[in-house]
Amino acid sequence: MTGMKRFGMAALGLSLMLACVSCEKPSAQPAANDNTTTAFATGAQTTGNTQAVNPLSGLVNLDPAKAGKRPVAVMINNADVAQDVQMGVSKAEIVYETLAEGGVTRMMAVFQDYENAGQIGTVRSARYAFTDLAMGMDAIYVHAGTDPIYNKPHMSEIGISHLDLGTNGASAAFREKNKPGLATEHTLYTTGEKLAAAIESNDFRTTLKESRNKPFFSFEEIGAPEGGASAQSVKVVFSPGNYYSDYQYNAEEKVYLKSEMGSAHKDLATKEQLTVKNIFILFTSIPEFGDGYHVNQDLSYGSGIYVSEGKAADITWEKGGSSDKLVMKNKDGSELKVNPGNSWINITKTSLKDKCVIE
């Protein structure tokens, strides 16, 4: 990017904290994330009880019958050769993106009303950090296999509810030829309806724990973060010279157009570029496990950046144990107010902070 400002790790002021973000595609906000009707952190239904507040987005667009239900969190393939065959990500209220291994990112798309999400994929295997992020949301975790050395025993230890599309969730999986020459591992999909049937057949609990039956963020129509620095473009770097995401602000729609490694990030089904209301960049250490290959994000706490409506502000975050919720805070320790809408949570290395650009 011409004229981009680069910020060093020592700079922690608002004007210097802006960092790592991904670029995406131009397009109207998907129907599932329609920002025309918004709500706040009350969790109450709208007048007339026709729709409820979606706890993952703060929008008043949820069938009241789906209120209080567990979301699903689906592992999404983000290998560069398969980025253009993704489906359903535009329907997710929250998407996490962070390193899997080998400098490549993977994503986890979280859906509240998953039965109406349509086709979702391509689905890939589970990884340690994503398992803990799903557990902290009391979500039903959907994946296709897992790393057998570290994550498989971890999933068993914490007792997470999960559907493996190769075993207990096989009835929800199907292969689809999506691109000439693409390897079979990049062709696995599911649908919201199939997931609902598999969840029922596995007799999973479908009601949220009482401690999680509340909005994920403290939603409020705040507009641009108060005191924030300009954030018309954002670049989040996940590995040196390799994976990064970009976001470009659309002031008319008040959303960011997302890209992956300079190419518009589009949904194969809708052909539209993904749009994002809220961008989070969370910095932490991401060491390798003993095999020197798989990685393990430190999800205890750290610094970060919140970006929305053309501005960016410094924040802090904390999680802790596997079942603990991810919490965003202002630098003074107060709870962060977040605009209603969909959110993209980027988790990257603190050591790459100076490679990230916001201007």
N, C-alpha and C positions, 0 to 999 in steps of 0.2 A: 504494500500500500504506500503510495507516495505521501511523504510528509508525515508519516505516523510517528507519534511520540513513543519512546520506549522508557519504561520506568524500572529502576533498579529495586532490588529486594529491600534495601535499607529505607526506601521512601514509603512511609506509611500514611502520609496525609491523603486527604480526599483527592486532591488533584494528581497524586502520584500513585494511588492504590489501584487505579483502574487497570485491569489486566485481562489476560486470557479469555477469549470468547470465541465462539464459532460463527462462521458465515453461513447464511442460508438462502432460501429461495423466495422470490416474490410471489405473493398470492394473497387472496382474501382469507380472513380468519375462518378456519374450518367450522362447519356448523356445530360440531361437538364442543367447540370452544368459543361459541358466539358470545361476544362481550356486550351485546346490546342490553341485556338485563343483568344487573349485578346485585350482589348482596354483601352483607358484612358478616362478622364472625359470630352471629347469633345462632346459626343453625336452624332458625325458624323457617316455616314455609311462607310462601308469598300470600298476599291477600287473595282470598278465594280458595286457598289450599290446592291450586292447580299444579304448582311445581314447588319443589323443595330446593334448599341451598345445597349445591354440590360441595361436599366438604374438602375436596381436593382442589377446587378452582375458585370457590366463593361465589360462583355464578348461580343465579336462580334458573336452573335448566334441568333439574333432576326429577324424574318420576318419584313421587313421595314413597312409592313401594320400595324404591332402591335406597332410601335413606337408612342409615344405620347398618348397611350391609358391608361386608368385607370387599375391598377392591382386589383385583388381580394384578400382578406385576410380571410382565412377560419379557424374557431375555430376547433382545433383538440383535441379529447379525449386523455388524458394521464394518466388515472387511471391505476394503476399497472396491473389490470386484463385484460386491453384492449391494453396495449402497443404493443403486438405482432400481433395486427390486423390492425395496421395503414397502410394506403395506400396513395401514392401521395406525402408524405412529402419530399421524395428525389428529387422531381421535383421543389420544391419551391426555389426561389432565396434567400429569407430571412425567417427565422423562429424565432419567439419570444417565449421564455419560461419563465414563472413566476408563482407564486402562484395563485390559484383560491381561495380555502378555505380548512380548515381542514388539512393543511399541504401538500395538493396535488397540483401538478402543472397542468397547461393546456398550450397548445401551440397554436400559430396562424401562419399558413403557408401562405406566401404571394407569389403570382404567377403573373408574367407579362404576359406570354403567357398561360393563364389558359385554353384556348380552347384545347390545346394539352397536358394538364396535366394528362389526363386519370382519373382513379377512385381516389377519395379523401375521406379520413375519418379515423376513424369514427368522425362524426361531433357532437359537443356538444354546450352548451349554451354560450351566450355572457357574458362577465364580464367587469367591469368598465374600468380598465387599458387598456385592449385590444381594447376596443371601441375607446379610445383616441389615441392609437398607430395607429390604422387603419385610423382614421380621419386625423391624421397628415401626412399620406402618400397619402391622397385623394383616398383611396382604397374603393371599394365596399365591405362591411363587410358581411360575410356569417356565419350564426350560426343557432342553433336549439333551440329557446327559449332564455330566459334571466332571470336574477334575477329581479323580479318584483318590489322590494322595492327601490333599488338604481339605477340600470343601465337602467331599462326601461324608467323612466322619464328623465334620463340623455341623452339617445339616442334621445328622442323626442326634448329635449331642444337644442342640438347641431345640429340637422337636418342631421344626418349621413345617407348616402345611404346604406340600408342594406337589405339583403335577409334572411328572417327567414324560414328555411326549413319546419316549421310547419304551416306557414301562406302564405305570399306572394311569398315564394319560394318553396312551396310544390311540384310543378311540377318537381323540380330538385332533389328531394329526393327519396331514396329507401332503404329498409331494406334488409340486406343480412345475412344469417346464416354463421358466420365466424369462430365459435369456439364452440364446445359442451359445453352446460351449461352456456354460456355467456348471461347475462341479455339483454333484448331488447334495453335498453338505450345505449348499446355499439355496436349497429348493423347498425347505420344510415350512409349512404354514399351519395355522389353525384359524378358527373363527370364534367369535364371542359365544355364539349359540352352542358350538361343540364344547367349548370350555365349561359352559353352564351345565351341560349334560354330564360331563366327566366329573365335575365337582360334586354333583348330586350322587353319581354312582359310587364315588369314593367316600361319601357320607362326611364330607368336611363341614365343620362349623361355618355357617355363612353370615352370622351376625357378629359385628365388631365387638371386641372387648370394651367394657364400659370406659376404660381409660383412653381408648382411641376413638370413641364415638363423639367426635368434635372436629371442627375445622382443622385442617393440617397446618395452615398458617393463620395468623391474625389478620384476616382480610379487611381492608378498608380502602375506599377510593381516595388515595393519597396523591395521585398524579405522579409527577416526577419527584423522586426522593429529595426531600428538603436539604439544601446545601450541597447537593450532588454536583459533580463535574460533568461536562458534556460527554455524552456517550452515543454519538451518531453511528459509530461503527465499533465493533468489538471482535477481538480475535483471541481465542483460547487455545493455547498450545498444550498438547498432551504428551508429545515426545519430540525431541530435537530433530528438526528437519523432516518430520514425518507427519503425524496426525495432528490436525488442528480443525477447529470449527470457527466460522465467521457469522456475524450477525450485522445486518444493515437496517437502520431505523427507518420505518415508513411513518412519517409524521402525520399523514392524513388518517391512517388507520390506527395509529398509536400502538403498533406492534413491530417486532423485528422479523426480518426475512432471514431464514437460516440457510447456511451453506456448509458443506463439508469439503475441506481442502480446496476451496475456491470454486466448487461447483454447486449450483443450486440444489438444495436438499429437497427432493420431491417425493410425493407418495405415488407409487406405481398405479394405484387404482384411480386416484383423482387427477393425476398429472399436475397437481398444484404444488407450489413451493410451501414448505412448512413455515408457519408463523408462530412467534413466541411473544407472550406478554411480559413475562418475568424471566430474567436471566440471573442465575446465581453462579458464581465462580468460587469454589471452596479450595483452599490451599492446605496441603498436608504432606506428610512423608509417605512414599509408596515404595517400601523396600521389597526385595525379592525374598521368597521363601527359600528354604535350604536347597532346593533343587536348582536354584539359579535361573528359574524360568517363570514360574507363577509368581504373582505379586499379591501384596497384602496391604491395602490402604489403611492407614491409621485413622479410624473414625471417632477418636476420642473428642478432639476439639481443634479449633484453628481459626485463622483469619479468613476473610473472604470479601466479596464485592456483590452488591445487589444492583442490578440494572433494570430500569423500567422507564418507559415514556421519555427516552432521550437523555436520561441522567444516570449517573452511577455513584454509589455511596459505599464507604467502607463498613463492613459488618464483622461480627464474629459468629461462630457456630459451634455447636457441641452435640454429641450423641452419646458416646459411652458404650454400654454393653449391647449385645445383639438385639435384645428386645426393647431397648430405649429408643425413643423417638428422636429424629433429627430436629434440632431447634435452631432457629435463626434469631440473632439479637443485634441491636445497635451497639456501637462501640462503647456506649456508657452502661451496657448491661441490660437495658430495657428491651422488651419484646419488639421485634421488627414488625412494622405494619407493611402488608403486601397488597398490591393492587389485585382485585379479582381478575382471573384469567388463567391461562395455562402457564406452566413453569418448566424451564429446562435447567437442571442442576448439574453443572460441570464440576468434576472433582479432579484436580490435577496436582502435580508436584510443586511444593513451595520453591524448589530450586529452579522452576521454570517461570516464576513470577515475572522476571525481567524480560521474558520472551513474549509475554502477553501484551496486547495493545488495546487501549480504549481511547478514542478521541471524538 
